[in-house]
C-alpha cells in the first residue's frame, strides 16, 4: 500500500522534483506527523466505537474495500496514475512545506481507511493487550512508509527520468500495484471478523 500512488506520494514526488530533495524531506516530516495523529486516534480507542456500533465498522470496512478497488482501477486503466510525471509546484518555505505534507496525509482517504479498517484486521485479542498491538502495527507502518517515501523523495528525479524512458516498466508497476490493491480490497470485503475494542 505504501508504494501505491496516492496524494502523499504524488505530493512528495512533485515537491522533490520542483523544489529539491530538502523540500521533499521537509514535506515528509509533515506526512509522518499526520501518520502519528492517526495512530494516536486508533490506539486511543476509535476501534472501540466500532465494537459498540458494528454496522459502522462494516460500513467503513466496505468503503475501504471500495476505495482500494478504485485505486486499483486507476492504476491499471489506460493512462492510469503516473506518479512520476508530477505537476510543477511553486517554491514554498519550510513551514508551509511541513503544513502541506501534514494536511495532504491527514486528508488522504487511503491513510484514514488503512488505520480505521485495515490495521484492526491484524489485531488478535488472544495475543495480548490490543492497544499495544495497535501501537506496534501502526509504528511499523509509519517506519515503512517514512523510509520508502523518503527514498522516493530523495531519488524522485532519477526515478522519473528512468521510467519516462521505459514505459514498459511503468505498465508493469501499475499492474502489479493494481493487483495487490484489488487483492487487499477483496480480503477486507470478505473478512467477517468483527471490530475489537482497544
Buried (B, 14 or more C-beta within 10 A) or exposed (E): BBBBBBBBBBBBBBBBBBBBBBBBBBBBBBBBBBBEBBBEBBBEBBBBBBBEEEEEBBEBBBBBBBBBBEBBBBBBEEEBBBBBBBEEBEEBEEEBBBBBBBBBBBEBBBBBBBBBBBBBBEBEEEEEEBBEBBBBBBBEBBEEBBEEBBEBBBBBBEBBEEBEEEEEEBEEBBBEBBEBBBEBBBEBBEEEEEBBEB
